[in-house]
Amino acid sequence: MSKGKSQAISQLQSKRFFIELLRALPRWGLVGERRNALVLYIVATSRLLSRPLNVFVKGASSSGKNHLARTVLRSIPDSQVREISSSSANAWSYGDDDFAHRVIYLQEKNEDTGNVHPLRLLISEGRIMRQVTVRAGAGFKTEKYETKGPVACISTTTEHSLAIDDETRHVSIWIDESEKQTRRIIKAEAEGQSERSQEDIGLWRNVQRVIAARAATPIEMPRWFSSDSFLRHVRADDIRVRRYFPAFTQACKTVCLIRSFSRDPAADEGQLVVDFIDFAITATIFDRVFADSIRRPNDEHVATRQFVKAMVAENGGAVQAADYAVAARISLDDAYARLRDAARSGAVRRVNKPGKNNLKLFLPSECARFIPSPQKIFSELTGMPNRVEYIDPLTGELVVLSR
């Protein structure tokens, strides 16, 4: 076994795998964005499965969308990524097998791409078929071109929402646009982080090569995942769940594939089974992502919620219209109107009762959970072990569940 492969396997066997990845990313230039980074890494790794995940990275111009995507994609071998900044519809049709089990990184996705972008077909159908008439001697003949998937797609966009057919094929994550994040970025640059380290990029690319070698192993969901005791807690009040729940299942399988190296290889007997820890880690990373993706008020309401959320993070308290007006550099009347409309859509919520001459205070609305919490599932399902321990993938803290 080569040294590079043995080091990659050692990394995969670590119970702190995701935390080690989050420690590596700042050495490559990423500041903050911990949850978003793990989402993109799992989406990119899902390219190896038969039904990969897809994600929109959303944020304002200059917010760092493409920097986030490119930094995470440095952990993926170059041969596994197809970066596209602009292309005609025909360009997708001559890819042959070049896209199969690859990451498609599409910069600045927007409505100008077209009503039915070929990538939508590649995601939903797994291939693009095109027949072209070409000259053959004195006559013509028809040639058939086929571009094969499946693909995992990472697209960046300044739009809060896109065509519904695209939205439901992707989950959405939003860049941290808070002042606190901006100051973290400024501090990193001031401390001389402009020359990014190349340290251990090769190690993480070898990790992907090792994972790819095991990707053909069948992965099954546990029996309890289809039980009424579990499914009755899964959100079902929005039709988009019909696509998002299968996507969550694929995220669980991707985490299982990554974590399979840290388990007893004899226990799986030629196939992998998602265990409770795989589910818990996936839920910790993705529950908020799926819940936010289901929430889809209009662009202005989303923008108001994001702005209020950033103000709360910065100041630690509920937001009133006067403070919003100053921070957003708009009139007080406009601030009242934005907060009122966002509250009606459910994007923000009033936190104090109406009263004579009292200030209206707002907080960003919390989305209903998409999937039940690991703690809830562990306490309610039968057949679970009496004690489970795992490392929280975002904080690095030890989580202990017992009964």
C-alpha positions in Angstrom: 0.0 0.0 0.0 1.4 3.4 -1.0 2.1 6.0 1.7 -0.5 8.4 0.2 -3.2 5.7 0.3 -2.4 4.6 3.9 -2.5 8.3 5.1 -5.9 8.8 3.4 -7.3 5.6 5.0 -6.0 6.8 8.4 -7.8 10.1 7.9 -11.0 8.3 6.9 -10.8 6.1 10.0 -10.8 9.1 12.3 -14.0 9.7 14.3 -13.2 13.4 13.8 -13.1 13.2 10.0 -15.4 16.2 9.4 -13.7 18.3 12.0 -10.3 17.6 10.5 -11.7 18.7 7.1 -13.0 22.0 8.7 -9.5 22.5 10.1 -7.9 22.0 6.7 -10.2 24.5 4.8 -8.9 27.7 6.5 -5.4 26.7 5.4 -6.7 26.8 1.9 -8.2 30.3 2.4 -11.7 29.7 3.7 -13.0 31.9 6.5 -16.1 30.7 8.4 -18.9 29.0 6.4 -18.5 25.7 8.3 -21.9 24.2 7.7 -21.9 25.3 4.0 -18.5 23.8 3.5 -19.6 20.4 4.8 -22.7 20.5 2.7 -20.6 21.2 -0.5 -18.1 18.4 0.4 -20.9 15.9 0.9 -22.6 17.0 -2.3 -19.3 16.7 -4.2 -18.7 13.2 -2.7 -22.2 12.1 -3.7 -21.2 12.3 -7.3 -20.0 8.7 -6.8 -23.5 7.4 -6.1 -26.2 6.6 -8.6 -28.4 9.6 -7.5 -26.1 12.5 -6.5 -27.1 15.6 -4.7 -27.2 19.1 -6.2 -26.9 22.5 -4.5 -27.4 26.2 -5.2 -24.9 28.5 -3.4 -26.8 31.8 -3.0 -25.6 35.2 -2.1 -25.0 38.8 -3.2 -22.2 39.7 -5.6 -18.8 39.7 -3.9 -20.2 37.7 -1.0 -17.8 34.8 -1.6 -20.0 32.2 -3.3 -17.4 31.0 -5.8 -14.6 31.3 -3.3 -16.4 28.9 -1.0 -17.2 26.5 -3.8 -13.6 26.6 -5.3 -12.0 26.1 -1.9 -14.1 23.0 -1.0 -13.5 21.6 -4.5 -9.8 21.8 -4.0 -10.3 18.6 -2.0 -11.6 16.8 -5.1 -9.2 15.5 -7.8 -9.2 17.9 -10.8 -10.3 15.0 -13.1 -13.5 14.8 -11.1 -14.6 18.4 -11.6 -16.0 20.1 -14.7 -16.1 23.9 -14.2 -18.4 25.8 -16.5 -18.6 29.6 -16.5 -20.7 29.8 -19.7 -21.8 27.4 -22.4 -24.3 27.0 -25.2 -27.0 24.4 -25.0 -25.1 22.3 -27.6 -21.9 22.2 -25.6 -23.6 19.8 -23.1 -24.6 17.4 -25.9 -21.1 16.5 -27.0 -19.7 15.5 -23.6 -19.9 11.8 -24.2 -19.0 10.1 -20.8 -17.0 13.1 -19.6 -19.6 14.1 -17.1 -20.4 10.7 -15.6 -19.9 10.7 -11.8 -18.3 14.1 -11.9 -19.0 17.4 -10.1 -20.4 20.0 -12.4 -19.5 23.5 -11.1 -21.7 26.1 -12.8 -20.9 29.7 -12.0 -23.7 32.3 -11.7 -26.8 30.2 -12.6 -29.7 32.5 -13.5 -32.8 32.7 -15.5 -30.9 33.8 -18.6 -29.6 30.3 -19.0 -32.9 29.3 -20.6 -36.2 27.9 -19.8 -35.0 24.2 -19.8 -31.3 24.2 -19.3 -29.6 20.9 -20.5 -28.2 20.4 -17.0 -31.8 20.0 -15.7 -32.1 17.0 -18.1 -28.8 15.6 -17.1 -29.8 15.8 -13.4 -33.3 14.3 -13.8 -32.8 11.9 -16.7 -29.1 11.0 -16.1 -28.3 11.7 -19.8 -28.7 14.1 -22.7 -29.6 12.7 -26.1 -29.2 14.8 -29.3 -29.5 13.9 -32.9 -27.5 16.0 -35.4 -27.6 16.0 -39.2 -24.1 16.1 -40.6 -22.7 16.1 -44.1 -21.5 12.7 -45.4 -19.9 12.9 -48.8 -22.5 14.3 -51.2 -25.3 13.7 -48.8 -26.3 13.9 -45.2 -26.6 11.5 -42.3 -27.9 11.6 -38.7 -25.6 11.1 -35.8 -26.6 10.5 -32.2 -24.7 12.1 -29.4 -25.2 11.1 -25.8 -23.9 12.8 -22.7 -24.1 10.5 -19.7 -24.5 11.2 -16.0 -25.1 11.0 -13.2 -23.6 14.3 -11.9 -23.5 16.3 -8.7 -24.1 19.9 -9.5 -22.8 22.9 -7.6 -24.2 26.2 -8.9 -23.7 29.7 -7.6 -26.3 32.5 -8.1 -27.1 35.9 -6.9 -30.8 35.0 -7.1 -32.7 34.1 -4.0 -35.0 31.9 -6.0 -34.9 30.4 -9.5 -37.4 28.4 -11.6 -39.3 25.9 -9.4 -38.2 23.0 -11.5 -34.5 23.9 -10.8 -35.2 24.7 -7.1 -36.7 21.3 -6.3 -33.7 19.5 -8.0 -31.3 21.3 -5.7 -31.0 22.2 -2.0 -30.0 25.8 -1.3 -27.5 27.3 1.0 -26.9 31.0 1.7 -23.6 32.7 2.2 -23.0 34.4 5.5 -23.3 38.1 4.7 -23.1 39.4 8.2 -20.8 42.2 9.3 -19.2 39.8 11.7 -18.2 37.5 8.9 -16.9 40.4 6.9 -14.7 41.4 9.8 -13.4 37.8 10.1 -12.4 37.9 6.5 -10.7 41.3 6.9 -8.8 40.0 9.9 -7.6 36.9 8.0 -6.3 39.0 5.2 -4.6 41.5 7.6 -2.8 38.6 9.4 -1.1 37.6 6.1 -3.4 34.9 5.0 -3.4 36.1 1.4 -0.8 33.5 0.4 -2.7 30.3 1.0 -1.1 27.1 2.1 -1.0 24.1 -0.2 -0.6 21.8 2.8 -2.4 18.5 2.7 -4.5 19.1 -0.5 -2.9 16.0 -1.9 -4.0 14.1 1.2 -7.6 15.1 0.8 -7.6 14.3 -2.9 -6.3 10.8 -2.0 -9.1 10.5 0.5 -11.5 11.0 -2.4 -9.7 8.4 -4.5 -10.0 5.9 -1.7 -13.7 6.6 -1.2 -14.2 6.3 -5.0 -12.8 2.8 -4.9 -15.5 1.7 -2.5 -18.4 3.6 -4.0 -19.8 0.6 -6.0 -20.6 -1.2 -2.7 -24.4 -1.3 -2.2 -25.7 1.0 0.5 -28.9 0.3 2.3 -31.0 2.3 4.7 -31.8 0.8 8.2 -35.1 -0.8 8.8 -36.2 1.9 11.3 -35.8 4.5 8.6 -39.0 3.2 7.0 -40.9 2.7 10.2 -44.0 4.7 11.1 -42.4 5.7 14.3 -39.8 7.6 12.3 -41.7 8.7 9.2 -44.5 10.4 11.2 -42.0 13.0 12.3 -40.8 13.8 8.8 -42.2 17.0 7.5 -44.9 16.4 4.8 -46.7 19.8 4.6 -45.0 20.8 1.3 -45.0 19.0 -2.0 -41.3 19.7 -2.4 -40.6 17.1 0.3 -41.3 14.5 -2.3 -37.9 15.4 -3.9 -36.1 16.6 -0.8 -36.7 13.4 1.3 -34.9 11.2 -1.4 -32.1 13.8 -1.4 -31.8 13.5 2.3 -31.6 9.7 2.0 -28.7 10.1 -0.5 -27.0 12.5 1.9 -27.2 9.8 4.6 -25.7 7.2 2.1 -22.9 9.6 1.2 -22.0 10.1 4.9 -22.2 6.3 5.4 -19.8 5.8 2.5 -17.4 8.3 4.0 -17.7 6.8 7.6 -17.6 3.2 6.5 -13.8 3.2 6.9 -14.1 3.9 10.6 -16.3 0.9 11.2 -15.6 -2.8 11.4 -15.3 -3.9 7.8 -16.5 -7.4 8.6 -19.8 -6.1 10.0 -21.1 -5.0 6.5 -20.6 -8.3 4.7 -20.3 -6.9 1.2 -22.8 -4.1 1.6 -23.0 -0.9 3.7 -26.0 -0.1 6.0 -26.6 3.5 7.2 -26.3 3.4 10.9 -27.7 5.8 13.5 -24.5 7.9 13.7 -24.6 8.3 9.9 -28.1 9.6 10.3 -27.3 11.9 13.2 -24.3 13.5 11.4 -26.4 14.0 8.3 -29.3 15.5 10.2 -26.9 17.8 12.1 -25.5 19.2 8.8 -28.5 19.1 6.5 -31.7 19.6 8.5 -31.5 23.4 8.5 -30.5 23.3 4.8 -33.6 21.3 3.7 -35.9 23.4 6.0 -34.5 26.6 4.5 -34.8 25.2 1.0 -38.5 24.5 1.6 -39.2 28.1 2.8 -39.6 30.1 -0.4 -41.0 33.6 0.2 -40.2 36.1 -2.5 -36.8 37.6 -3.0 -37.4 40.7 -1.0 -38.8 38.8 2.0 -35.8 36.4 2.0 -33.5 39.4 1.8 -35.2 41.0 4.8 -35.0 37.9 6.8 -31.3 37.5 6.0 -30.6 41.1 6.9 -32.5 40.8 10.2 -30.7 37.6 10.9 -27.3 39.3 10.4 -28.3 42.2 12.7 -29.4 39.8 15.4 -26.1 37.9 15.1 -24.2 41.2 15.3 -26.2 42.9 18.1 -27.6 40.0 20.0 -31.2 41.3 20.2 -34.5 41.7 18.4 -34.6 44.3 15.6 -36.8 47.4 15.4 -37.6 49.4 12.3 -35.5 52.4 13.3 -32.4 50.2 13.6 -33.2 48.4 10.4 -33.5 51.7 8.6 -30.1 52.9 9.8 -28.4 49.6 9.0 -30.0 49.3 5.6 -29.6 53.0 4.8 -33.3 53.3 3.9 -36.1 55.5 5.2 -38.0 54.6 8.3 -41.2 54.2 6.3 -39.5 51.7 3.9 -38.1 49.8 6.9 -41.5 49.5 8.5 -42.9 48.3 5.1 -40.2 45.7 4.6 -40.6 44.3 8.1 -44.4 44.2 7.9 -44.4 42.4 4.6 -41.8 40.0 5.6 -43.7 39.2 8.8 -46.9 38.5 6.8 -45.0 36.0 4.6 -43.5 34.3 7.6 -39.9 35.3 6.9 -39.6 37.2 10.1 -41.8 37.2 13.3 -43.0 39.8 15.8 -41.6 38.9 19.2 -43.5 41.4 21.4 -47.2 41.8 21.8 -48.9 44.9 20.2 -49.4 47.7 22.7 -49.9 51.5 22.7 -46.7 53.3 21.6 -44.6 50.2 22.1 -41.8 49.3 19.6 -42.4 46.5 17.2 -39.5 44.0 17.6 -38.6 41.3 15.0 -36.5 38.2 14.8 -35.9 35.9 11.8 -38.5 33.1 11.8 -37.2 29.7 12.6 -38.0 27.1 10.0 -39.8 23.9 11.1 -37.5 21.0 11.2 -37.3 18.9 8.1 -36.3 15.7 9.8 -36.7 14.8 13.5 -33.7 15.5 15.8 -31.3 12.6 16.5 -32.1 12.9 20.2 -35.9 12.5 19.5 -35.4 9.5 17.2 -33.0 7.8 19.6 -35.4 8.2 22.5 -38.5 6.9 20.6 -37.3 4.1 18.4 -37.0 0.5 19.6 -34.0 -1.7 18.7 -31.5 1.0 19.3 -28.4 0.4 21.5 -28.5 1.8 25.0 -25.8 4.3 24.4 -24.5 6.1 21.3 -21.5 8.4 21.0 -20.4 10.5 18.1 -18.5 13.8 17.3 -20.7 16.7 16.3 -19.5 17.5 12.7 -19.8 21.3 13.2 -18.5 21.8 16.7 -16.2 18.9 17.4 -18.0 18.2 20.7 -18.7 14.7 21.9 -22.4 13.9 21.7 -23.6 11.2 24.1 -27.1 9.7 23.8 -28.2 7.1 26.4 -31.2 5.6 27.9 
